[in-house]
Amino acid sequence: MISLLDFPGERVEVRDGETLLTCYVYGSQWSKPYLYPVNGLYSQSLTSNGPKDHPHHRSLWVAHGDVNGVDCWSEAPTSGNIDHKGFSRLSSGREFADVTAKNLWRTRDGHPVLDELREMRFWKPVEEGWVMDFQITFQASYGRTIFADTKEAGILSIRVTPSMEVHNGGRLQNALGMVNEAELWGKRALWCDYSGMVGPSKLGIAIFDHPENPRHPTYWHARDYGIMTANCFGVSVFENDPKKDGRLILEHNDTIRFQYRVFLHRGDAREAKVAEKYEEYIRG
């Protein structure tokens, strides 16, 4: 049984029986909602929340560094915020639980920029791992909205725990077989996976890009120091060509949707058969 435990104004815990899988953290003291911890099969978090080198890296999060000129990626004094406005769905059952949150992207002084609907499904763990599905819909409710071309963005982003980072023996790999930042940063791929040691176990976490997403397959802003983010916007940077423009524009009241699956598993991408799991995902 997957259950939800809501602590109003703070977080929603997702549990498999008595085992904590993750928490959706949405308290007003935070600049944006995020998931932390994100526990693997042995109840140890595979993610890091606000590390010293990048304190705005909030475990597993949604953000963008330039939406109509507003920075909702970093947490500087001038940055914008992503405010939790409520839940439209909280439901649980034998196989999965659903959490749907309504969020408002705004300037630091409160002017609205963008509406977001974040639909999350948390599946019951099985022997090979467990899965989270995301549907993230943006609506340009307040006028024409421009997602600018920047690498400081990623509709779904993960910062792994330090022991999984490449310089600590971890491994980045994408669907093309490219390994670590030198090979795969800024490249397009169906999926990207980060694996490494967590305590005594080798564990991994992958993000799958859905075929219906804009600019599929996405570019990856993935670094040896622990970040892995699906970023279809920073085209001029990733292609090293200032003539290219990765902006996405929504006219007033238009919507756009992004879909991802996150797969937490044992071993590295090969051992966990991540490529096969991706095929299962796109077949539905």
BAPALUM-643558 format. One record per atom (N, C-alpha, C): x, y, z. Coordinates in steps of 0.05 Angstrom, whole numbers, plus 5000, padded with zeros to 4 digits. Example, Ala and Ser with C-alpha at 12.3 -4.5 7.8 and 13.67 -1.06 7.14 Angstrom:
// residues 2
526448865156
524649105156
526449345156
525749555142
527349795143
525850015157
***
This chain:
// residues 284
501749765000
500050005000
501850255000
501350434981
502850684980
501050894993
502051025014
500451215029
501651485029
499951685033
500851965035
500252075062
502152225074
501752355099
502352645096
500252815098
500553095094
500953245120
503153395121
503653575143
503153855132
500753965137
499854205123
501854435126
502354565103
504154785102
507054705102
507654445102
510454355104
511154155082
509953925082
510853705064
508653495063
508853325042
507353085040
509252845038
509052665057
510752425057
509452205040
511052065024
510151845008
511451595021
509751405029
510751165043
509750905030
511450705031
510750435024
510550285050
508050255060
507850145087
509050345107
510950255122
512350425141
514850555129
515550485105
518050575093
517650835078
519251035085
519151295071
520551275044
519051345023
520151354996
521251634990
519651834994
520452114988
518552305002
519152555002
517452775012
517252994991
514853084987
514453324971
514353564991
516553724989
516953945008
515954194995
514054335009
512854574996
512454805015
513754805038
513455015058
514255285046
512955495057
513355765047
516155875052
517655735070
520455825075
522355755053
521455595034
523155515012
522555674987
524555714970
524155874945
522555714924
522455454927
521055284907
520355014920
518254884911
517654614921
519754414909
520154194923
522053994914
521553734929
522953524920
522753264933
525353204948
525053144973
527453064990
526452935016
527552715024
529552555010
528352404987
530052294970
529152114948
530551844954
529251674968
530551434979
530551204959
532851064958
533150824942
531950584956
532650354946
531450104956
532350044984
534450174994
535350105021
534950345040
532950505033
532050735051
534350935056
536050975036
538051185038
537651375014
537851635019
537251824998
539451824977
538551824952
540451844929
540852134921
539652314936
539852594928
540952764951
541953004943
542953194962
541253454961
540753564984
539053804985
540654044993
541054234973
542454484979
545354454986
546954304970
549854284977
551254554976
553554574990
554854824994
555754954967
556554794948
557454904923
555155014906
552754914909
550455004894
547954984913
547655164931
545455134951
542655144939
542355224914
539755234901
539154964888
540954774889
540354504879
538854344900
536254334896
534454224917
533553944910
535553754911
534953464910
533653384883
531153404881
529653354856
527653584853
527953754832
526453994831
525854074802
524054274800
523254394774
523954694776
525254804755
525955084756
526955174729
527355434725
528455554701
529755814709
532055874696
533556114704
532756374691
530956364671
530156614658
527456574644
525356644659
522656644648
521656934648
521357054625
520757344623
522757504639
525257414640
527357564654
527557494684
525757324694
525757254722
527256994727
529056994746
530756764752
529356604775
528156384767
527056204787
528755954791
531255964783
533155744785
534955784810
536256014812
538056054835
536356164859
537756214881
536456314905
537756574915
538556744896
539757004902
537657194913
538457404926
536457594937
534557714916
535457714891
533657824870
532157614855
532557364862
531257144847
528257134852
526857014832
523956974836
523456724853
520856674857
520056444874
518056274858
517856024866
515655844857
514055784882
511655884883
509955864907
507955634905
507755474925
505655264927
503055404933
501055344916
498355474919
496255274928
496855024929
494954824938
495154564923
493654364932
493454104919
490754074906
490753974881
488253894869
487753594870
489753444878
489453154882
491453044901
490552894921
492152734939
490752464942
491752254929
490451994931
492451774932
491751554945
493651334949
492151074945
493650854940
492450594936
494550374937
493850144928
495549904930
498049934913
497850044889
500050044870
501450314867
500050534872
501250794869
499751004885
501051234887
499751474899
500151704880
498151884880
498252124863
498252374880
499952564872
500052824884
500053024861
498053204860
497953414840
497953684854
500053844848
500354104862
500054334842
498854544851
498654794836
500654994846
502355094828
504555274835
504355534819
505255744831
505456004818
508356094817
509356144792
511956264789
511656564790
513356704806
512956984809
515657134812
515557394810
517957554815
518357574845
520757674853
521357694881
519357864896
518258074883
516358254896
513458174891
513057924881
510357814881
508757834856
509857944834
508357954809
508257684796
505857584787
505657314776
506957304748
508157074742
509557034717
508356804701
507656584716
506956334702
505556154722
503556004712
502255794728
503355524721
503655354741
504655084737
502854884751
502254664737
500854434749
502854204748
503554104772
505553884774
504153634783
503853444765
502553184771
504652974775
504652844798
506652654806
505352384814
506352174803
505451904810
507751744821
507351624845
509451474859
508551184859
510151014846
509450734843
510650564865
509250354872
510250164893
512850044884
514850034901
517449914894
517149614888
518749524869
518949234863
521849164866
522548914861
525248814866
527448984852
526949064827
528949194811
529149494817
527149604831
527249894837
524450014840
524350274838
521750404839
521750654821
519350754816
518950944794
517151174803
517851414793
516151654796
515651764768
513151834763
512351954738
511552244742
512352414724
511752704726
510452804700
508352964703
507153124682
507153404692
508553584678
508853864687
507754044665
505554184672
504154344652
504454644660
505254804641
505455094646
503355234630
502155444641
500255614627
501155904630
501156034607
501856314606
499456484613
498656474638
496156604647
496356904649
498757014649
499157304655
500357454631
500157334608
501257464584
503257294570
504357394548
506357244532
508757174550
509556924548
511656824567
513956694551
516356774557
518756674543
520556524562
520956264557
523056114570
525556164554
527456304566
529856384551
531856154547
533756204529
535856014523
538056044545
538155854563
540155854584
540755564594
543255514601
543855264613
542955244642
542355474654
541455484682
538455424683
537855184675
534955114673
534854804671
532454714673
531954424670
529154364681
527354284665
524754244675
524654024697
526353824695
526753644717
529753614722
530453654747
533353654755
533753484780
536053364781
536853194804
539753274812
540153294838
542953324849
543453074866
545252904858
545752654872
547252694898
547152504915
548652514940
551652504935
553352624951
556152654945
557652384938
556952174951
558351924945
557851814917
555751914903
555251834876
556552004855
557752224863
558952404843
561252264829
561852344805
563852214788
566552214802
567352444814
570052454826
570252284851
567952174860
567951984883
567451704873
567751654848
567451384837
564851334823
563051534822
560451504809
560751504778
558451474765
558451444736
555951574724
556451754705
554251864688
554251714662
551851644652
551651514626
549051594613
549151624587
546651684572
545951454554
543751494539
542651274522
544451214499
546251394492
548151344470
550651204479
550851144505
553251014515
555451214523
554951474520
556951674529
557151664559
559651714569
560151684598
561351934609
560252034631
561352254646
561252524631
561652734646
561153004635
562653064609
565152984607
566753044584
565552944558
564052724559
562852614536
559952704532
558352724554
555452744550
554353014557
555853204569
554753464575
553853604550
551353704550
550353854527
549453684504
549553424506
548753244485
545753174488
544553094466
541753014466
541652704469
539752614485
539452324490
536752274501
535752024498
533151934508
533051934538
535351864550
535451854580
538251894589
538451954615
541051984628
540851864655
543051744664
543151584689
545651664705
545251684731
547451744750
547451514770
549751384773
550051154792
552551184808
552551044831
554951054849
554350914875
556250924893
555850794919
554250974938
552350844951
550850974972
550950774996
552650845016
553250655037
554650415024
553850175031
555249935020
554149844993
552249984981
550949894957
551350074933
551549964910
551650114885
548750154876
547950414874
545250484867
545250694845
542950734831
542850924810
540151054808
540051274792
537651424787
537751524759
535551484744
535451564716
533051744711
533351934692
531152094682
530552004653
528051954647
527151874620
525652114608
526452184583
525152404569
522952284551
520452384555
518252264540
518252364510
517552184491
517652264463
515852494455
513852564471
512052784465
513153054476
515353044490
516453294501
517553474479
517453744484
518653924464
521553864460
522453864435
525253814427
526353554436
524653354438
525553084444
527352984422
529652844429
530652804456
531953054467
531653094492
532653334505
535653344507
536753584510
539553624518
539753574548
542253504556
542753444584
544953624595
544153774616
546053924632
546853744655
548953584651
549753384671
552753414676
553453424702
556153484710
557253264728
559953244728
561253044745
560853114775
560253364781
559853434809
557153364820
555353254804
552953134815
550253224804
550153424786
547553504775
546953354749
544453294745
543353174721
540653294715
540453444693
537953584688
537253574658
534753534653
533653524626
533053814618
534653924600
534554204593
534354234562
532054294552
531654324523
531954614514
532854784532
532855074526
535555184518
537755084531
540355214527
541755134502
540355154479
541355064454
543955204445
543955474448
546255624438
548755544454
548455484480
550655404497
551555124490
549654934489
550354654485
551454614457
550454764437
551454734409
553854914404
554555084424
556755274421
556355444396
553955544393
553255704369
551355924377
552356174381
550556384390
548356454370
548556364345
546456414325
544056244330
544356024345
542055854351
540555964376
537955924376
536256034396
534455824408
534855764434
533355554447
530855654462
530055894457
527655994471
525155834464
523455814483
520755714478
518755934487
516855994469
515056214473
512156114476
510756204497
507956154500
506456414497
504556414479
502756644477
500756644501
499556864505
497756894528
495656674529
495556534552
493756314559
494556044545
496656044529
497555784518
498755614540
498755354535
499955154554
502054994539
503854874555
505854684546
506254484567
506654224559
506954014579
509553854574
510753784597
513153614597
512553364613
513653134604
513252884618
515952734622
516252634646
518752484652
518152254670
519852054669
519851844689
522551844703
522551804729
524951774745
525051484755
527251344749
527551064756
529851034776
529250934800
531250884820
531850584820
534450514820
535050234815
537650144829
538149884828
540649774837
542649784814
545249814822
547349794802
547550034784
549050014762
549350224743
547250194720
547450354699
545450354678
545350084664
547649964660
547649704646
546549484664
547349474689
546449264707
543449294712
542349534712
539549574717
537849554692
539149514669
537649494643
535949744639
537249974643
535750224640
534650264612
536150184591
535150214564
532550054560
532349814572
529849664570
527649794585
528249904608
526250044624
525150284610
526950424594
526050644579
524050554557
524650334544
522750234524
520150164536
520150054560
517549994573
516050244579
517450454586
516150714592
514750824567
516150834545
514850964521
512750784509
512750524514
510550354505
508050374522
508450504545
506050554563
505350304579
***
